């Protein structure tokens, strides 16, 4: 018996060692996403790609490559990555467009397959949720300290951040002030308040996953971090992030059979909007009806939004299939904007403020169709998996990943998610997590 136990121990140790290396790599990856702002990501992006390759190599150990990685269900991903090559065809600056395409291609492919092959067991999924929860709590804590002290040492002393300064622009009301030092919107380690909100939108569902852990400490960690994330998302004053938060909670509650609590979510949203409408001189006025829905230049329904839709329509009329090219909305902004805006809009604001419009304007019908096909097939995988799954850890992890996806998809309607390193990496990881729980037959036998 002793020999048998020793033999079993020797057989399991290599697997445990490989698992520890895998988890260590994920800790390094998520710390990179969590604690290093956009300028650092841009400066060291080449080394990040090398790390993605090493991580994939680690994940391939013990698997029959490519059988363990590829499946028929991944074909929509590769169709999407092929279709968005359209964003290089009509570009005036071919080098810029091609570099952007390579960034989208390698990041999506690398992180999708990392996420897909990272979650081999319920034990792995729990470890992933704990890592996300701890890192997210630290990022949220830094953001709360930033609000309390009214400053962020990171951007004052070490890293240049254009969002951390006063700004007056001809396209905005005179005297408008920027985020951090004058209006105290938290950025933490994510460079910009809306990006911090996107990061926390991703983290929130995975902290909710810990609610049903057998460990009291993990349940308390999940409860504390979830409430902390929700508070910081609200304090980020990002209106589209608030809608993303609602969408994320609705998806999580629906698939975890807690549908009666959906009413509470809408009730809290109504209370917040009423408070924002009533207290016009407070920060919460951002969530009031006039600023959030209709009445201000950048409300969800506003002239600013409609002008970007009209610009996209003009672009599609002239470049229907392939669009202008990646990152060319800014380059050719003055060709398609309204006469009143021509030459009067700062470079920073020469954007569609919507990733879906960016896809349509810069990759045309071909690239946008590829993205929509990928998302539709991914949602189809989710629905099919939920229909066949019984209540358990896998179902709860899928509901968490689906909720994160819902939050990010809504949030994409307020900025160009694919052009920001951290939220884009989180989006790719989320799709990979969903693929890991819903994968079916291998492509290569």
Secondary structure as GFF3:
##gff-version 3
##sequence-region A 1 445
A	DSSP	alpha_helix	2	35	.	.	.	ID=ss1
A	DSSP	alpha_helix	38	43	.	.	.	ID=ss2
A	DSSP	alpha_helix	45	60	.	.	.	ID=ss3
A	DSSP	three_ten_helix	72	74	.	.	.	ID=ss4
A	DSSP	alpha_helix	75	83	.	.	.	ID=ss5
A	DSSP	three_ten_helix	84	88	.	.	.	ID=ss6
A	DSSP	alpha_helix	94	118	.	.	.	ID=ss7
A	DSSP	alpha_helix	122	149	.	.	.	ID=ss8
A	DSSP	alpha_helix	153	153	.	.	.	ID=ss9
A	DSSP	pi_helix	154	158	.	.	.	ID=ss10
A	DSSP	alpha_helix	180	183	.	.	.	ID=ss11
A	DSSP	alpha_helix	193	208	.	.	.	ID=ss12
A	DSSP	three_ten_helix	209	212	.	.	.	ID=ss13
A	DSSP	alpha_helix	216	235	.	.	.	ID=ss14
A	DSSP	alpha_helix	239	255	.	.	.	ID=ss15
A	DSSP	three_ten_helix	259	261	.	.	.	ID=ss16
A	DSSP	alpha_helix	262	278	.	.	.	ID=ss17
A	DSSP	three_ten_helix	283	287	.	.	.	ID=ss18
A	DSSP	alpha_helix	289	292	.	.	.	ID=ss19
A	DSSP	alpha_helix	303	318	.	.	.	ID=ss20
A	DSSP	alpha_helix	328	331	.	.	.	ID=ss21
A	DSSP	alpha_helix	333	336	.	.	.	ID=ss22
A	DSSP	three_ten_helix	347	349	.	.	.	ID=ss23
A	DSSP	alpha_helix	355	388	.	.	.	ID=ss24
A	DSSP	alpha_helix	393	411	.	.	.	ID=ss25
A	DSSP	three_ten_helix	412	414	.	.	.	ID=ss26
A	DSSP	three_ten_helix	417	419	.	.	.	ID=ss27
A	DSSP	alpha_helix	421	438	.	.	.	ID=ss28
###
